[in-house]
Amino acid sequence: MFKTPCSRLPGFVGVKLKHKLIASVPRCHQSARSIVHQHRTHPSNWLTYQHLNFLKRQYVAKNNSELHQRAVPKHTSVVTIVDESDDTVERQVERIPTLNPEPEPHGLISPAQNEASSSETPVEGATNARETPHVQVETPEAREARLDRQWKQLKVDVTDLPDVYARLAKIKLTALVVTTAAAGFAMAPVPFDPLTFFVASLGTGLASCAANSINQYFEVPFDSNMNRTKNRPLVRGQISPLHAVTFALACGVPGVALLTLVVNPLTGFLGALNIFLYTCCYTPLKRLSITNTWVGAIVGAIPPVMGWTAATGCLEPGALLLGGFLYSWQFPHFNALSWNLREDYSRGGYRMMSVTHPAMCRRVALRHSLALIGLSSMAPAVGVTTWAFPLVSLPINVYISYLAFSFYRRGDRGSARKLFFCSLWHLPMLLLLALTCKNHRRENKAPASTEL
């Protein structure tokens, strides 16, 4: 008995929904026409990527110091002339050339005018109210110089884009990231695949370019206060923030897609995770806590792990060991670098160990330099290298530990500089020695059957 009313219920709902859709069609059409009309009449107010909250946001200021840096156009100077007949009035006049009246011939001067002029005696300190005020005339050269000093519309030179992109992507740092990823791929105990190696290196490089570009986008007002970073493209205004973010997307999306679809999903996940950690964790932590150094060390340790997973497709103890090499190496490298840049980091508002905890900065550098000796001894235990690797790598590990100990005891610029330059050649030498002592995995072959 309830079957008929219940079966009619969907029909009533459908009819009501149909009537509402039909009634809303004219309003939707009118809204679309108004949007198109607004775009045609006011194209400058049209919605662009810069209207998004992500790009429209003001750059993050320090906690309580209210650091605001906005580009304000310089105002054109206006000549102000004071009417001396009334000391309380100031009037702004236009820039017009002064009209010099031609002197009249002596014969045309009437005797009354001559008598009046002769009767006037100049009084010191008094001025003639009827005298034409002096107006400054701007020459074309001065006008051009004034316009050059003002803020102009940003224009990008196409010939400068390769250099701008290279500095935006921090090409030297990206090359180091790709090198460590290639070392991880080469250390994997599997047959070498050139195509996978090339795609993995390309994807890792693109992901690094994207992370570095977004990092510079967030740190523009802080980089402008540091001598080391004040010439970056976004700080100098060579490209717009929208251009930088577009470049980051053009690198990051294809890079992660290549790693995920062509290599394997695990490597693609690690690449996306590295971009997230560098841009959303390490970058804001630089102004909040000294833990940013440890987070940055994790970011630097992931590329060799990505190279290993690109070759093997799985996460093994050998990959973690290579990541440990990069993790420990970064502390003597970066702590020595930041020690001589303490003034710059302080002006930029970055909370680094060298600025807020100088004793910890030296102690952590020494601790992780000694950890490299222990990690080198663990390499044969996990089957990554032969037992010759701890012996051949011991001299360079002892030397960097000695320089780290000198930096810990003295804490001056000279010892920090020596430790930093030693770290530049220590890592390539360590990876090269590990590659020469690589332990190749032996495939288990089935015993050959003997015929009777």
Rosetta blueprint (number, residue, H / E / L):
1 M L
2 F L
3 K H
4 T H
5 P H
6 C H
7 S H
8 R H
9 L H
10 P H
11 G H
12 F H
13 V H
14 G H
15 V H
16 K H
17 L H
18 K H
19 H H
20 K H
21 L H
22 I H
23 A H
24 S H
25 V H
26 P H
27 R H
28 C H
29 H H
30 Q H
31 S H
32 A H
33 R H
34 S H
35 I H
36 V H
37 H H
38 Q H
39 H H
40 R H
41 T H
42 H L
43 P H
44 S H
45 N H
46 W L
47 L L
48 T L
49 Y H
50 Q H
51 H H
52 L L
53 N H
54 F H
55 L H
56 K H
57 R L
58 Q L
59 Y L
60 V L
61 A L
62 K L
63 N L
64 N L
65 S L
66 E L
67 L L
68 H L
69 Q L
70 R L
71 A L
72 V L
73 P L
74 K L
75 H L
76 T L
77 S L
78 V L
79 V L
80 T E
81 I E
82 V E
83 D L
84 E L
85 S L
86 D L
87 D L
88 T L
89 V L
90 E E
91 R E
92 Q E
93 V L
94 E L
95 R L
96 I L
97 P L
98 T L
99 L L
100 N L
101 P L
102 E L
103 P L
104 E L
105 P L
106 H H
107 G H
108 L H
109 I L
110 S L
111 P H
112 A H
113 Q H
114 N H
115 E H
116 A H
117 S H
118 S H
119 S H
120 E L
121 T L
122 P L
123 V L
124 E L
125 G L
126 A L
127 T L
128 N L
129 A L
130 R L
131 E L
132 T L
133 P L
134 H L
135 V L
136 Q L
137 V L
138 E L
139 T L
140 P H
141 E H
142 A H
143 R H
144 E H
145 A H
146 R H
147 L H
148 D H
149 R H
150 Q L
151 W L
152 K L
153 Q L
154 L L
155 K L
156 V L
157 D L
158 V H
159 T H
160 D H
161 L H
162 P H
163 D H
164 V H
165 Y H
166 A H
167 R H
168 L H
169 A L
170 K L
171 I H
172 K H
173 L H
174 T H
175 A H
176 L H
177 V H
178 V H
179 T H
180 T H
181 A H
182 A H
183 A H
184 G H
185 F H
186 A H
187 M H
188 A L
189 P L
190 V L
191 P L
192 F L
193 D L
194 P H
195 L H
196 T H
197 F H
198 F H
199 V H
200 A H
201 S H
202 L H
203 G H
204 T H
205 G H
206 L H
207 A H
208 S H
209 C H
210 A H
211 A H
212 N H
213 S H
214 I H
215 N H
216 Q H
217 Y H
218 F H
219 E L
220 V H
221 P H
222 F H
223 D H
224 S L
225 N L
226 M L
227 N L
228 R L
229 T L
230 K L
231 N L
232 R L
233 P H
234 L H
235 V H
236 R H
237 G L
238 Q L
239 I L
240 S L
241 P H
242 L H
243 H H
244 A H
245 V H
246 T H
247 F H
248 A H
249 L H
250 A H
251 C H
252 G H
253 V H
254 P H
255 G H
256 V H
257 A H
258 L H
259 L H
260 T H
261 L H
262 V H
263 V H
264 N L
265 P H
266 L H
267 T H
268 G H
269 F H
270 L H
271 G H
272 A H
273 L H
274 N H
275 I H
276 F H
277 L H
278 Y H
279 T H
280 C H
281 C H
282 Y H
283 T H
284 P H
285 L H
286 K L
287 R L
288 L L
289 S L
290 I L
291 T L
292 N H
293 T H
294 W H
295 V H
296 G H
297 A H
298 I H
299 V H
300 G H
301 A H
302 I H
303 P H
304 P H
305 V H
306 M H
307 G H
308 W H
309 T H
310 A H
311 A H
312 T H
313 G L
314 C L
315 L L
316 E L
317 P H
318 G H
319 A H
320 L H
321 L H
322 L H
323 G H
324 G H
325 F H
326 L H
327 Y H
328 S H
329 W H
330 Q H
331 F H
332 P H
333 H H
334 F H
335 N H
336 A H
337 L H
338 S H
339 W H
340 N L
341 L L
342 R H
343 E H
344 D H
345 Y H
346 S H
347 R H
348 G H
349 G L
350 Y L
351 R L
352 M L
353 M H
354 S H
355 V H
356 T H
357 H L
358 P H
359 A H
360 M H
361 C H
362 R H
363 R H
364 V H
365 A H
366 L H
367 R H
368 H H
369 S H
370 L H
371 A H
372 L H
373 I H
374 G H
375 L H
376 S H
377 S H
378 M H
379 A L
380 P L
381 A L
382 V L
383 G L
384 V L
385 T E
386 T L
387 W L
388 A H
389 F H
390 P H
391 L H
392 V H
393 S L
394 L H
395 P H
396 I H
397 N H
398 V H
399 Y H
400 I H
401 S H
402 Y H
403 L H
404 A H
405 F H
406 S H
407 F H
408 Y H
409 R H
410 R H
411 G L
412 D L
413 R H
414 G H
415 S H
416 A H
417 R H
418 K H
419 L H
420 F H
421 F H
422 C H
423 S H
424 L H
425 W H
426 H H
427 L H
428 P H
429 M H
430 L H
431 L H
432 L H
433 L H
434 A H
435 L H
436 T H
437 C L
438 K E
439 N L
440 H L
441 R L
442 R L
443 E L
444 N L
445 K L
446 A L
447 P L
448 A L
449 S L
450 T L
451 E L
452 L L
